[in-house]
């Protein structure tokens, strides 16, 4: 949940995990994230959140700056008051911590193009 950068497991660690879960090492490798995760800034597509209120991992990929579904710029802060987004585990209410703007209403202020 904190999106810390962890080094990928080495071959010995992968082999141990594969044995534990009775899979091949190559199968385990396919389950690992294929892109680097952005760990310092939380991102949000308010339009996606309005459709289903949960955080999507693909919003955190370093190379992602737009929602691939709505083609909107991912939000890094509340477009209303400019407060940084909290960790997704604190999104129980789905609102900005400062101005209380609901995430689903932020989609109206999210820039596309």
N, C-alpha and C positions, 0 to 999 in steps of 0.2 A: 504494500500500500504506500510505502514511502518512496518507491521508484529509485532506490539506491542502485548505483552501478556496481554490480557484482561481476567478478571475472567469470567467464564461461568455464564449465568444468573441464578438467583435462581428461585425456583418454582413460587413465586409470580410474578416475572418479566415475566416468561414464560407464565403464565396464562393470563397476560395482553396482551402480544403480540399475543397469540392464539386467544383471543377474538377480537382483532383489525383486524386480517386478516382472521377471521372465519375458523380457523383450530383447531384441537385437540392439546393439549400440546404434546402428543407423536409424532405427525407429525412434530411439530416445533423442537423437540429434534433430529429427524432424519435429519434435515437440517443443524444442527450444525456440525462443524468439529469434526471428530471422533479421530483424532490424534493431538498430540501437534505440533505446528508450531515452527520451528527454527526462532527466530526473530532477531538474531544479524548478521547473515551471509547470503548474497544472494547467491543462488546456481543456476547453469545453466547446462543443457545438450545441448551442442552445436549441436549435431546431431538432436535432436528434434526441436531446434530452426531453423535449416536449412530447416526442413520440414514444419514448420509453425511458423512464427516469433512472438511468444508471450510467456510470462512467465507462467509456470504451477505451481499451488499451491502445487502439490505433491512433487515438488523439495524441498520445504521448511519444509517438515515433519522431525522432529528431528531424527527419526530412519532411514531415507533414506540417503544413501550415494552413491547409484548408480541409474541410470535410469532404470526403470523396463522394458522399451521397447528395449533399445540398450545395456543394461548391461555395460554401461560405468560409470566410477566414475564421480560424479557431480563436475563441476568446481566451485571453491570458488574464483578463481582469473583468470586473463588472463594467459594462459599457455605460452604466448610469453614474456610478460614484468612483470608479477607477480602483476599487479595492481588489487586491490579488485574490484569486480563487483559493479556497481552502482545499485541503486534502479530500479526495472523494469519500473517505470514511466518515467525514464530517458533513456530508451532503444529505443527511436524513430528512431535512426540511426542504431541500432543493431551492434555497434562497441565498442571496448575498448576505454575508455576515454583517456588513455595515448598514446598507440602506434597505435591506429586506426585499429587494426586487426578486421575484421568482425567476428561476432559470428559464422556464418556458417562455416568459415574457421578454427575456433578453434577446430572443431570436429576432424580434422586431427591430432591434438596434444593431444586430450583427451585420457586418458588411459583406456583400457578395462581390461577384464580378470576376 
